């Protein structure tokens, strides 16, 4: 077997509810089972994502994310 790279990254967005902040979080799972929070950043207020097109833009950015 050749060299295997461990790559397990999860990107999640919590759009929140009512007056919350929408937050994007990047997690990395290590081979030993540890989970590391790589980043967590507010991306706006929940009200900014009431429009389906705004939510879809964020979802598309996440789907197209390359390591």
C-alpha positions in Angstrom: 0.0 0.0 0.0 1.2 3.5 -0.8 1.1 6.5 1.4 -2.4 7.4 2.6 -3.3 10.9 3.6 -5.8 11.3 6.4 -8.3 14.0 5.3 -11.6 14.3 7.1 -12.8 17.9 7.2 -16.4 19.0 7.9 -17.8 22.4 7.2 -21.1 23.3 8.7 -23.3 26.4 8.8 -25.8 27.2 11.5 -28.1 29.8 10.0 -29.6 30.4 13.4 -33.1 31.5 14.4 -34.7 34.9 14.9 -32.0 37.4 16.0 -29.1 34.9 16.1 -25.9 35.1 14.3 -25.3 32.7 11.4 -22.0 30.8 12.0 -19.7 28.8 9.7 -17.6 26.2 11.5 -14.8 24.0 10.1 -14.0 20.8 12.0 -11.2 18.3 11.3 -11.2 14.7 12.6 -7.8 13.2 13.3 -7.0 9.5 12.8 -6.9 9.0 16.6 -10.5 10.2 16.9 -9.9 13.7 18.1 -12.0 16.4 16.6 -10.4 19.9 16.2 -12.3 23.1 15.6 -10.2 24.7 12.9 -12.3 27.8 12.7 -15.6 29.3 13.7 -16.7 32.6 12.3 -19.9 34.6 12.1 -21.0 35.1 8.5 -23.9 37.5 9.2 -27.2 37.7 11.1 -30.0 35.1 10.6 -32.1 37.8 8.9 -29.5 38.1 6.2 -30.3 34.5 5.1 -34.1 34.7 5.1 -33.9 34.8 1.3 -33.4 31.3 -0.2 -30.9 32.7 -2.8 -28.7 34.0 0.1 -28.7 30.6 1.8 -28.1 28.8 -1.5 -25.0 31.0 -2.2 -23.4 29.9 1.1 -24.4 26.2 0.5 -22.8 26.4 -3.0 -19.6 27.9 -1.6 -19.3 25.1 0.9 -20.0 22.4 -1.7 -17.3 23.9 -4.0 -14.7 24.2 -1.2 -11.4 22.5 -2.1 -8.7 21.6 0.4 
